[in-house]
């Protein structure tokens, strides 16, 4: 897509530039920067562990967790270029958090570049950039997408308050998950798996009733939020793991698996994530085990479920959501 290459084609780098990528490792700019930079590191402040996989062998890449970057790494200005693509940010709170990181870590005279479309809020974010940095300029406009830049003109006072983005802190139990919890049968003997655990509602519910629960997610912020929730509830029968689907638990087998899979990726509706969850669940589910999936009613997950499981049926739902149970 045209907009994906705007940062790559706009930003000029020299060999010793230190680049900070703000939760945008999937942007093609990153590959270009890694190839161009021989000395300066490319810092990938990232949430999704899957987007870091292509860069795991790159010598000049430094991966860090996006959600706690400000607290752990923003102690002094050390960055020459900071970049963000709004397409990969899950909420406005994360975007504003990224702006705060850039303001705290960019050296005086250096720039933050942000790209995005009007429907992703680029104009509104431009106003926030001007408020924070005192300036903003439009470098490129192309088919509704823009590249904005702000320059650090003086050392910005670092905010000492907690800057962790609130993706999960204000989460409430959504309707689909509520229906799943009301419908799902949990047995005291179950060894269960929650795929794509998010804030942990499903896994924590199961933990109250089952023998053992494993919760997995690709999001480092989700993992941290779920680990905190487990600790706060005092559960000792739960482990929380970063994992691309079921990759981290391939050697385990589960009698109960549950998921409320996301169906958006990079701002685009997709069934690919859920389909990956289904294939993974089929590999790690015990014989006679149960796999529960809740989804919006318009999403057609039944065909892939029937391709991997013997029995598939709708066991709960309403006009908006359906709860599907698959067994072998």
LINJOSUL-V806793 format. One record per helix or strand of 3 or more residues. SS is the DSSP state (alpha for helix, beta for strand). FROM is the first residue (numbers start at 1). TO is the last residue. If there is no record, write none. Layout:
BEGIN
ss = {SS SS}
from = {FROM FROM}
to = {TO TO}
END
This chain:
BEGIN
ss = {alpha beta alpha beta alpha beta alpha beta alpha alpha beta alpha alpha beta beta alpha beta alpha beta alpha beta alpha beta alpha beta alpha beta beta}
from = {2 19 28 42 49 61 66 79 86 92 106 118 122 137 145 175 191 201 212 220 238 247 254 272 285 302 311 321}
to = {10 22 36 46 55 65 73 85 88 105 117 120 133 142 151 183 195 207 217 233 242 249 259 284 296 308 317 327}
END
